[in-house]
Structure formats: structure tokens, C-alpha cells
Amino acid sequence: MEIILYPPLVMHERGRRDNNEDCVYPVEGLEYNLEKRHHLFLVCDGVGGKAKGEIASQITCTVFAKLLDDLTIVSGLKIEQALRETEKAIDDYIEEHPDAKGMATTMTLLSLHKEGATVAHIGDSRIYQLRNGEIIYKTVDHSLVQELLDNKIITVEQARNHPKRNVVTRAIMGAENATTVDVDYLSSLNVDDYFFMCTDGISESISDEQLESILKQNERSDSDKFEEIRKICLANSRDNFSAYLLKIKELKEEELSTHLLEKEVQKGDKRFSFLLSFAALFVVAAFVLLNAKSQEKRSSTDQKNTQFDASNMLQHEKQSAPVFTDSSLMTLEDSLKNNAPVKEMTDKSFEELISIVDSISDENELESRADSSKLRQAQDSIINTRGSQ
């Protein structure tokens, strides 16, 4: 899937502060390449005031962009690696500039790619996904106020004006204070979906309900909507405020050609081919083994069936010829088993026996009987025996 965006809208305002500690990527004012097959955006809010929070946010945007911007898909592992490199870079800066000790930053990251969206965040900067004017996804702040909300100590209304609402419980500060990052993967993307990334200078000025109300106004342009958000923040925010507004214009399903597959293999991703070959060998081996067992079982069954047919043939003839007396049949069975002449038969029994043997000695009948040769031997034995009597 290829994601095509409308031109991204960005704000990066100092607000009522003396300096701007926020940082965004791509940099504000830089013409964005809408033809990219994958997209990376970052919004960071530096913490520290005199401790150079703007340096921490700038280092974070720089390192993350350098390591992740060219990746086809940004995974959680790659984000974790970028975080560790960022912490190391912050440590290196503090070592050269001891007065910067204590600087830190929040981080929000959005990567749009062929599988959907990868979302990551640290601190209280946020990412929203909105569809048809409703928030369908929102990151959860790493902040003291959020913990109070989670434990139902304060209400949502109290949280908006809480004196500790700017205290974060996670931030990027360096390896000595290593932190963790929350990563989500979003596969549900629709045309006209919005992604809104912002620092807390915006979220403290505008409620979720206001954001939904503004972005659902289809008769207005996105520029007008974004400008209304900016004016609300100018009037109400006590902090720097920065944001990106991104809207999906088109989703294209990609055709996977043989050429592209070969290219992926040449790039070194041969794991799928290996697994496929291994699976094929496994299937062939299983087939050979099962076939051998099946033949062995079939051979054993055929042998048993042959023995069963031979030993029960005479009983079958007994059932199909009720006119033949039991005593005569038992005499015939003993004769066949012991290869002995048939004796002690009455004339009537003898005639019945000859008649039955003749009737089942028809060529078509004999072909379907396992012991036809013995029947013929029995017939000869009966005739010889009677001739000698």
C-alpha cells in the first residue's frame, strides 16, 4: 500500500515564552516531498529552560531523522536503537557543555509506510488519528496528571487546570537516565483520515472535543482549520506550541512484480526463500514417510483379508447353499483341511455336493474366489472316493 498525503501543515510557535524549545521534523518551511513512498514526522518539546531544552529536542529530531528517514518500514526495534543513539548524543553534548546538564525532551514520531503507520512517543506530546471528525486513536501521556487520572484521583476537568500538568514522568535525558518508548502499529488507514501531532502547548489550550469539532467541518479548507487551532493556542497557551496536521489523500495498492521480488532478494532478505525451501523439504519427507506407512498397512490388510476369505469361503458357501446338509459340509471342510478323501456320505448328499461344487465351479465364479483350486480338488476327491466305494 502506498500512502499519498495532502501537503502537510506545520506550526512552530514561541508563544509567550522567551525562546522556543520545541523542534519539528521535517523542518518548518522546508518543501516536503509528497512523492515519497514512506513518510517520517517528529514533534519534540524540549524541557529545561536555561538547561537548553531546545538543544535536547534538536538533537532528538536530528538523530531520529538520520537513522530512520530512509527506512521502508520503521519498526519498534529501529526506534529503540535510535533512542539509545540519541541518549548517547545528549550525553556527549553535556560532557562538552556541563551547563546543559538536566536538559531533556519529549518525542512523538509518526512513520507512514506500506503496512500502515508506526506511532511512538515519550512524554506528554501527543499523536491523534481522526476519522469522520472523531478521534479513533490517541497516545497516552507519560505525565503526573495522567497517572492521577488513571488512578481516579482527579477528574478530566481538574486535569486541564492542574498545577502539575506540565510534569512528565518520561523524557529523553541521556544514558544515565535511560527511558523507554511506547510504540504502536496502526493498520486501519482510510482516505481523508487526519493525523495530528502536537506538543502540550496545544493540548493544554484545546480539548479533544474542540479538535474534533474543528476538523469535521468539511466546508472549510484544512488551512482554515489549522489557522483556527493556531489562534486558539495564541490566546490560551502559556507555552511554546508546535504541531503537524497530516491528511491522507490516496491509498494505492502496490503490485508486487517479479522484478521487485528479485530486488528484495538482492538486498539480502533471503529469509523467506530459506523458510520456503525448508518447508518444501519437510513436506516431501512427510509425504514419503506417510506413503511408506500406508503401503505397509495396505499390504498387511490385504494379507489378512486373503486369509480371512480363504478360511471363511466354505462358511460363505454354506450360507449361499441352504439345500446342502450340515453334516456333508462338515465332512467336506475336514477333507479340505486335511487333504483327505471325502467319506461316509449318502447318495443324496453326494449328489447335492457334486451339484453345488459344479455350480460354483463356473469360470466367472472361480475368478472371484480365493480357494477355487481346492474346490476342484474336492470335486475330484469326491468322485474318486465314490468310485472306489
Helices and strands as residue ranges (DSSP letters): E 2-5, E 9-13, E 22-25, E 39-47, G 49-51, H 53-68, H 76-96, G 98-100, E 104-105, E 107-113, E 116-122, E 126-131, E 134-138, H 144-150, H 156-160, G 175-177, E 182-186, E 194-198, H 200-203, H 208-215, H 222-236, E 241-252, H 258-266, H 271-320, H 326-338, H 347-359, H 363-367, H 372-388
